[in-house]
Amino acid sequence: MNQFAPTPIWWPQTTSTEPPSGLVIASANYNTKPLIARLLWSVYRYLGPELRSLLIVDNGSADGSVELLQAAADAGLCELIANQQNHHHGPALSQALAHLATAYQSQPGPRPWIWLLDSDCIIARADAANRAIAAANVAHASLLGEAYWNRWNDEQRLAGYSLLLDPAHAWRAEIGPIPDGGDPIGDFAQACRAQGVPPHSFPFTQDGYLIHLGRSTLATVRERAETSNPLYEWAQSHYEPHFQLVADAQARYAELVAEFDQQVPDLSIDALIRACRQR
């Protein structure tokens, strides 16, 4: 599927006080084939009936990601939006949310939670989604991420790799789309706050619910020498994974990668599909 909608479709307004039910995961990918494959595998390795669907927007990858993701989509494991060029991270996530707003308007039943995940995340606990959703429900929160101190903006912000949101309250025209730039999720969360949708914090990585490598797209930009990419200069000195500086995260990640490699040798598409269907 190829599409790019510069004018977002917003989520229908609701007067219901009922929280969302179930979960849709959305991610944007750009030339991180091994990592998006591991994310896909981890979703089916750990999540259960709370998962309603998985949507991936590919930003014009040239590393085989599209072929792998299209095969996964054909197998019913995800839905793929394949852009012909790189629209960058924030606009691609906006594209995903607009697509879901369109798709779910015609579906009966309650709206889902939407979990935005970076392609270099891997789910590491079976209770990851349910614990996050429970925390959001207890706090009556429509926006749940992991807070950190942003030294560039000199304020506390939500990190960009994991954001759980109630689309009826957070995906609205008054708030606007997820912007382009260096901190799209942080900027989006601040826009939500300004419209009366305060962000709440949840220890996604600190408590080991998921692992985030960090800087993976920057590493790709550097490796591919994409001099026209606006992040190219930044990528020259910011390409090593940092694992959010969480103790033991790198060791746990190595364990999960070893399990993945055993089930999906050589990034075999057929093996990936089989592994995902074993849940």
C-alpha positions as CSV (number, residue, x, y, z in Angstrom):
1,M,0.0,0.0,0.0
2,N,1.4,3.4,-1.0
3,Q,0.0,6.6,0.4
4,F,1.0,9.8,2.1
5,A,-1.7,12.1,3.4
6,P,-0.3,15.6,4.1
7,T,-3.7,16.5,5.7
8,P,-4.4,14.2,8.6
9,I,-7.6,12.4,9.3
10,W,-8.5,13.0,13.0
11,W,-10.1,10.5,15.3
12,P,-13.8,11.0,15.7
13,Q,-14.8,12.9,18.9
14,T,-16.5,10.8,21.6
15,T,-18.7,11.6,24.6
16,S,-18.1,8.2,26.0
17,T,-16.4,7.9,29.4
18,E,-15.4,4.4,28.6
19,P,-11.6,3.9,28.1
20,P,-10.3,2.2,25.0
21,S,-10.2,-1.5,24.7
22,G,-7.5,-3.6,23.1
23,L,-4.3,-2.5,21.5
24,V,-3.0,-1.4,18.1
25,I,0.7,-1.1,17.7
26,A,2.1,1.3,15.1
27,S,5.8,1.8,14.1
28,A,7.8,3.7,11.5
29,N,10.7,1.9,9.8
30,Y,13.6,3.2,7.7
31,N,16.3,0.7,6.7
32,T,16.3,-1.2,10.0
33,K,15.3,-4.6,8.6
34,P,16.8,-6.8,11.4
35,L,15.4,-4.6,14.1
36,I,11.8,-4.3,12.7
37,A,11.8,-8.1,12.3
38,R,12.8,-8.5,15.9
39,L,10.1,-6.0,17.0
40,L,7.5,-7.9,14.9
41,W,8.7,-11.2,16.5
42,S,8.6,-9.8,20.0
43,V,5.0,-8.6,19.6
44,Y,3.8,-12.1,18.8
45,R,6.3,-13.7,21.2
46,Y,4.9,-11.8,24.2
47,L,1.5,-10.2,23.6
48,G,-1.8,-12.0,23.8
49,P,-5.4,-11.3,23.0
50,E,-5.1,-7.6,23.9
51,L,-3.4,-7.1,20.5
52,R,-5.9,-6.1,17.8
53,S,-3.5,-5.2,15.0
54,L,0.0,-4.0,14.0
55,L,0.6,-1.3,11.5
56,I,4.1,-0.4,10.1
57,V,4.9,2.6,7.9
58,D,8.0,2.1,5.9
59,N,9.8,5.2,4.8
60,G,11.3,4.2,1.5
61,S,13.7,1.6,2.8
62,A,16.2,0.0,0.4
63,D,17.6,-2.7,2.7
64,G,15.0,-5.4,2.1
65,S,12.6,-4.2,4.8
66,V,9.8,-3.7,2.4
67,E,10.0,-7.2,1.0
68,L,10.1,-8.7,4.5
69,L,7.2,-6.5,5.8
70,Q,5.1,-7.2,2.7
71,A,5.5,-10.9,3.3
72,A,4.4,-10.5,6.9
73,A,1.4,-8.4,5.8
74,D,0.5,-11.1,3.2
75,A,0.6,-13.6,6.1
76,G,-1.8,-11.5,8.1
77,L,0.8,-10.5,10.8
78,C,0.7,-6.8,10.1
79,E,-0.5,-4.0,7.8
80,L,2.1,-2.2,5.7
81,I,2.1,1.3,4.4
82,A,5.1,1.5,2.0
83,N,6.1,5.0,1.2
84,Q,8.2,5.6,-1.9
85,Q,10.5,8.0,-0.1
86,N,11.5,9.0,3.4
87,H,8.9,11.3,5.0
88,H,10.8,11.1,8.3
89,H,9.7,9.8,11.7
90,G,7.1,12.2,13.0
91,P,5.2,12.5,9.7
92,A,5.2,8.7,9.2
93,L,3.7,8.2,12.7
94,S,1.1,10.9,11.9
95,Q,0.4,9.0,8.7
96,A,-0.2,5.8,10.7
97,L,-2.6,7.6,13.1
98,A,-4.5,9.1,10.3
99,H,-4.8,5.8,8.6
100,L,-6.1,4.1,11.8
101,A,-8.6,7.0,12.3
102,T,-10.0,6.3,8.9
103,A,-10.0,2.5,9.3
104,Y,-11.6,2.4,12.8
105,Q,-14.4,4.9,12.0
106,S,-16.3,2.2,10.1
107,Q,-15.6,-0.6,12.7
108,P,-18.1,-1.4,15.5
109,G,-17.0,-1.6,19.1
110,P,-14.8,0.4,21.3
111,R,-11.8,2.4,20.1
112,P,-8.3,0.8,20.7
113,W,-5.4,2.1,22.6
114,I,-2.6,2.9,20.1
115,W,1.0,2.1,21.1
116,L,3.6,3.9,19.0
117,L,6.9,2.0,19.2
118,D,10.3,2.8,17.6
119,S,11.5,0.1,15.2
120,D,14.5,-0.5,17.4
121,C,12.4,-1.5,20.4
122,I,11.8,-5.1,21.4
123,I,9.1,-6.2,23.8
124,A,10.7,-8.1,26.7
125,R,7.8,-9.0,29.1
126,A,4.4,-10.6,28.5
127,D,2.7,-8.1,30.7
128,A,4.1,-5.0,29.0
129,A,0.9,-3.9,27.3
130,N,-1.5,-4.8,30.0
131,R,0.6,-3.1,32.7
132,A,0.8,0.1,30.7
133,I,-2.9,0.1,29.9
134,A,-3.7,-0.6,33.5
135,A,-1.5,2.3,34.6
136,A,-3.2,4.6,32.0
137,N,-6.6,3.6,33.2
138,V,-5.8,4.2,36.9
139,A,-4.4,7.6,36.1
140,H,-7.3,8.4,33.7
141,A,-4.4,9.2,31.2
142,S,-4.8,9.6,27.5
143,L,-1.0,9.8,26.9
144,L,1.5,7.5,28.6
145,G,5.2,7.5,27.9
146,E,8.5,7.4,29.8
147,A,9.6,10.7,31.2
148,Y,13.2,12.0,31.2
149,W,14.9,15.3,31.7
150,N,15.5,16.9,28.3
151,R,18.6,19.1,28.7
152,W,18.2,20.8,25.4
153,N,14.7,22.1,26.3
154,D,15.5,22.2,30.0
155,E,12.3,20.5,31.0
156,Q,10.9,17.0,31.6
157,R,9.5,15.4,28.5
158,L,8.3,12.0,27.2
159,A,10.9,9.9,25.4
160,G,10.2,9.2,21.8
161,Y,10.5,5.4,21.6
162,S,7.2,4.4,23.3
163,L,4.0,6.2,23.5
164,L,0.6,4.8,24.5
165,L,-2.3,7.1,23.6
166,D,-6.1,7.2,23.6
167,P,-6.7,8.5,20.0
168,A,-10.1,10.1,20.8
169,H,-8.3,12.5,23.1
170,A,-4.8,12.8,21.7
171,W,-5.3,12.6,18.0
172,R,-7.3,15.8,17.4
173,A,-7.0,18.8,15.1
174,E,-6.5,21.2,18.0
175,I,-3.4,19.4,19.0
176,G,-2.1,18.8,15.5
177,P,0.0,16.1,14.0
178,I,3.3,14.6,15.3
179,P,5.8,17.1,13.9
180,D,9.1,16.5,12.0
181,G,12.3,17.4,13.8
182,G,14.7,16.0,16.4
183,D,12.1,15.3,19.1
184,P,8.8,14.7,17.4
185,I,7.1,12.7,20.3
186,G,8.4,15.2,22.9
187,D,7.0,18.1,20.9
188,F,3.7,16.2,20.3
189,A,3.3,15.5,24.1
190,Q,3.9,19.2,24.9
191,A,1.2,20.1,22.3
192,C,-1.1,17.6,24.0
193,R,-0.4,19.2,27.4
194,A,-1.2,22.6,26.0
195,Q,-4.7,21.3,25.0
196,G,-5.5,19.8,28.4
197,V,-4.2,16.3,27.7
198,P,-1.3,15.9,30.2
199,P,1.3,13.3,29.6
200,H,1.9,10.6,32.3
201,S,5.0,8.6,32.9
202,F,5.4,4.8,32.9
203,P,8.7,2.8,33.3
204,F,8.6,1.1,29.9
205,T,12.4,0.5,29.8
206,Q,13.4,1.1,33.4
207,D,11.3,-1.8,34.6
208,G,12.2,-4.0,31.6
209,Y,8.9,-4.1,29.8
210,L,10.7,-3.3,26.6
211,I,14.2,-2.6,25.5
212,H,15.2,0.3,23.3
213,L,18.5,0.3,21.6
214,G,18.5,3.9,20.6
215,R,20.1,5.7,17.6
216,S,19.5,2.9,15.2
217,T,18.2,5.1,12.4
218,L,21.1,7.4,12.9
219,A,23.5,4.4,12.6
220,T,21.8,3.5,9.3
221,V,22.1,7.1,8.0
222,R,25.8,7.1,8.9
223,E,26.5,3.6,7.5
224,R,24.7,4.5,4.2
225,A,26.5,7.9,4.0
226,E,23.2,9.7,3.4
227,T,24.7,13.1,3.1
228,S,21.4,14.7,2.0
229,N,19.6,13.5,5.2
230,P,19.1,16.3,7.7
231,L,20.4,14.1,10.5
232,Y,23.6,13.1,8.7
233,E,25.9,15.4,10.6
234,W,24.4,14.5,13.9
235,A,24.6,10.9,13.1
236,Q,28.4,11.1,12.8
237,S,28.8,11.2,16.5
238,H,25.5,9.8,17.7
239,Y,25.2,6.3,16.3
240,E,26.1,3.9,19.1
241,P,23.2,2.2,20.9
242,H,22.7,3.4,24.5
243,F,19.9,1.1,25.8
244,Q,18.5,4.1,27.7
245,L,21.3,3.5,30.1
246,V,19.3,0.8,31.8
247,A,21.3,-1.7,33.8
248,D,21.2,-5.2,32.3
249,A,19.2,-4.1,29.3
250,Q,22.1,-5.0,26.9
251,A,22.4,-8.4,28.4
252,R,18.7,-9.1,28.3
253,Y,18.6,-7.9,24.7
254,A,21.4,-10.3,23.8
255,E,19.3,-13.1,25.2
256,L,16.3,-12.2,23.2
257,V,18.4,-11.8,20.0
258,A,19.8,-15.3,20.6
259,E,16.3,-16.7,20.9
260,F,15.2,-14.8,17.7
261,D,18.2,-16.0,15.7
262,Q,17.5,-19.5,16.7
263,Q,13.9,-19.3,15.5
264,V,14.6,-17.0,12.5
265,P,18.0,-18.0,11.1
266,D,19.5,-15.6,8.5
267,L,16.4,-13.4,8.7
268,S,14.4,-16.0,6.8
269,I,11.0,-14.5,6.0
270,D,9.3,-18.0,6.1
271,A,11.0,-18.7,9.5
272,L,9.8,-15.3,10.8
273,I,6.2,-16.0,9.8
274,R,6.4,-19.4,11.4
275,A,7.8,-18.0,14.6
276,C,5.2,-15.3,14.9
277,R,2.4,-17.8,14.3
278,Q,3.6,-20.0,17.2
279,R,2.2,-17.7,19.9
